[in-house]
Amino acid sequence: MSSSTLSTILFAVFVAFTLVLVFRAGRSTKKSSDFYDGGGSFSGFQNGLAIAGDYMSAASFLGIAGTIALFGYDGFLYSIGFLVAWLVALLLIAEPLRNSGRFTMGDVLAFRMRQRPVRGAAATSTLVVSVFYLMAQMVGAGALVSLLLGISDPGAKSWIIGGVGLLMIVYVTVGGMKGTTYVQIVKAFLLMIGAILLTVMVLWTFHFNISELLGAAAENSGKHEAFLQPGLKFGKEILDPATGLVDAGKTLISKLDLISLGMALVLGTAGLPHILIRFYTVPTSKAARKSVNWAIGNIGAFYLMTIALGFGAAALLSRTNLFRGYKADVTGCLIDAKGAPIVDGAAACTHLENVANLSADAKKLLVPIDPSGNVAAPQLAEFLGGGAGTTGGAIMLAIIGAIAFATILAVVAGLTLAGCASAPAEPTVTPVDYKACMVSDEGGFDDGSFNEEAYNGLKEAIAVLGVQSAEAQSESGTDYQPNVDAMVAEGCNIVVPVGFALGAATDVASAANPKVNFAPVDTNLVNADFSPKYVDNVKPLLFDTAEAAFLAGYVAAGTTKTGKVATFGGAPYPSVTIFMDGFKQGVAYYNEAKGKSVKVLGTDGDDASKWTMTGDFSDVAKGKTVSANFIKQGADVIMPVAGPVGLGSGQAALEAKGVYVVGVDTDWYKAPKFAEFKSLILTSVQKNMSVAVFETIKAGLEGTFTGGKDFYVGTLSNKGVGVSPEHDVKWGAGIADEVAALEADIVSGKVDVKSAY
């Protein structure tokens, strides 16, 4: 089977597979935000792979490897520029862009400046960048078509490239951002596998001796040591063909080319539209930062491998095969139509890299061959497989060529989507001059718990009310005060600190900024004697989760098979212990009503400060260790009140089998972060924080915000708290009906649940 047939088959298989992904993604695309940014549903890891897939296109896989093969050290400078560019994207763009609450770079700039001219400039630059980037991708597509399918006719190439364009339209219109992202993830995986395979084969050829590889590349290039040193392409002296002397002007331009290249790579990469739009496919700024970290890791590893590919091609392939623009003999000397060397001036012959310096008369003698461009990587694959005309060579060429072509398909799809995207917020509302801001606890806005639930309220306020926004994500306790102060400095009208731990920071900031409203979630301010502190510009958003946890405790007691259940917290905060206390009371009520003796582990005694705690809200391993210890003691239902630490409980329950978990803050059964443990989730104690946050922001916008003693307290009565229904795990016989009746009794006051609220 020929390489062209193999490549055609492999390409068809890839297209078929990706189309399946696209159509499946299209089924879940219900609204404009799903289409343009995937509904912000991708994890940092997934988005990082997709960004890497966007980046590792024909420009990287073909261009950089080929440039290194032709120009050695100077070719490698492209890789360095790309990597530095990602540091710019990470430090200066990724998180601030995601924090802005806008949807495109044009939105961000327009928010700060005049709308019409800024949006016009942003739209123009996006289209210009996309067009030129697309042109480069299409050149790469033409090169691969020529090499893989043996097509040299320009008309045939045009039809094939047109077909690629039509395929991209299908990708984008059917799958939107979700479909494009899945394709990019698959492509990134395939490309990394292909690069690793080629790299290992190259190093194997040279006995994994880097010095041997570089030496062979330098020797085969004909440039010897100069091939491994700066100056082969950038900064070299240009001779005047007429005088044979150094042309000072052209030499200066050659040296400035390096500076120009660096600026274009570093600044241009950070502004690529199909890269920027990906920062909105993740739910939080933390996830955006993780995306860039994963992208840097994958791209960095890939570019290191391009060194092996580039120098491997230089060492193993002839210069004539590497540069397929004009006919040359085996020594690399350009030849005319009669096969005679092209002599220009005093030179015995002219080599390929000196084409630009030829005189006009000499250039007329150049004989173009099939202009497939520099396709060093696929050619190297063919050589390593056994060479042209061999079965192994045909297979390797087909595999690597099909992967390379796939990279072009995926990148073009991303560019197409970026070119048509506008602000995807839904519904569209008129922006208002009011800024709502939020500061997370250390769990982050994607914790699948209280931070995320509160954050959903802010997002709803942005979408429905049209408020401006800013956010700050805390990594540790040292971030609390600086982050709250930063939101004040942003000009926020209302700041929503999330979590009990931010109480002290809220106290300081509210006192220093009496004209700024604060709505701390899960905490109120206290005096030195721990009595409630009432401040006019502070409205605490509290939740009587003891009531809902009471119901969860009743469910746990009615479901346990071992007669032992357990609970633990992240820290002995009142907003944590109120869950545990309510859970304990619910078990006790069940025992009294049924004459049972179900035991609660983790809450021995009345002193909540001595109950079982992990000490933080981020260490999943601690959650797993604590839960595993409870399981060893016989517990088969566990309620972790520690945000993401609860993932550790899920892991321990999954390994133990027959153990169930009670979620907190949100319905864990519906939370993507806890999807792995859906079959183990007994119920969840829910705090409808999003509603409280939204209504408080709305009150601030309408001028009806009230602080002081006017706390918001979510209860079963006002639907501020509740428990999720049965899902996969069935409760004990009759428990569901008993819980419904018990909830009514709590609301009416017939059953008294002790609580700090």
Sequence and secondary structure as in RCSB ss.txt:
>XXXX:A:sequence
MSSSTLSTILFAVFVAFTLVLVFRAGRSTKKSSDFYDGGGSFSGFQNGLAIAGDYMSAASFLGIAGTIALFGYDG
FLYSIGFLVAWLVALLLIAEPLRNSGRFTMGDVLAFRMRQRPVRGAAATSTLVVSVFYLMAQMVGAGALVSLLLG
ISDPGAKSWIIGGVGLLMIVYVTVGGMKGTTYVQIVKAFLLMIGAILLTVMVLWTFHFNISELLGAAAENSGKHE
AFLQPGLKFGKEILDPATGLVDAGKTLISKLDLISLGMALVLGTAGLPHILIRFYTVPTSKAARKSVNWAIGNIG
AFYLMTIALGFGAAALLSRTNLFRGYKADVTGCLIDAKGAPIVDGAAACTHLENVANLSADAKKLLVPIDPSGNV
AAPQLAEFLGGGAGTTGGAIMLAIIGAIAFATILAVVAGLTLAGCASAPAEPTVTPVDYKACMVSDEGGFDDGSF
NEEAYNGLKEAIAVLGVQSAEAQSESGTDYQPNVDAMVAEGCNIVVPVGFALGAATDVASAANPKVNFAPVDTNL
VNADFSPKYVDNVKPLLFDTAEAAFLAGYVAAGTTKTGKVATFGGAPYPSVTIFMDGFKQGVAYYNEAKGKSVKV
LGTDGDDASKWTMTGDFSDVAKGKTVSANFIKQGADVIMPVAGPVGLGSGQAALEAKGVYVVGVDTDWYKAPKFA
EFKSLILTSVQKNMSVAVFETIKAGLEGTFTGGKDFYVGTLSNKGVGVSPEHDVKWGAGIADEVAALEADIVSGK
VDVKSAY
>XXXX:A:secstr
  HHHHHHHHHHHHHHHHHHHHHHHHHT  SHHHHHHGGG   HHHHHHHHHHHHSSHIIIIIIHHHHHHHTHHH
HHHHHHHHHHHHHIIIIIIHHHHHT  SSHHHHHHHHS HHHHHHHHHHHHHHHHHHHHHHHHHHHHHHHHHHH 
   HHHHHHHHHHHHHHHHHIIIIIHHHHHHHHHHHHHHHHHHHHHHHHHHHHHHTTT HHHHHHHHHHHHT GG
GGGSTTSSSS   B TTT SB HHHHHHHHHHHHHHHHHHHHHHTT HHHHGGGGSSSSHHHHHHHHHHHHHHHH
HHHHHHHHHHHHHHHHS HHHH  SB B TTSBBB TTS B   TT SS BGGGGGG  HHHHTT  B       
HHHHHHHHHTT TTSHHHHHHHHHHHHHHHHHHHHHHHHHHHHHH     SS     S EEEEE  TT TTSSSH
HHHHHHHHHHHHHHH  EEEEE  SSGGGHHHHHHHHHHTT SEEEEBSGGGHHHHHHHHHH TTSEE  BT   
B TTS B   TTB  EEE HHHHHHHHHHHHHHH SSSEEEEEESS  HHHHHHHHHHHHHHHHHHHHHT   EE
ET  SS GGGS B SSSS HHHHHHHHHHHHHTT  EEEEESGGGHHHHHHHHHHHSS EEEEEES GGG GGGG
GGGGGEEEEEEE HHHHHHHHHHHHHHT    TT  EEE TTTTSEEE    SS  STTHHHHHHHHHHHHHHTS
S      
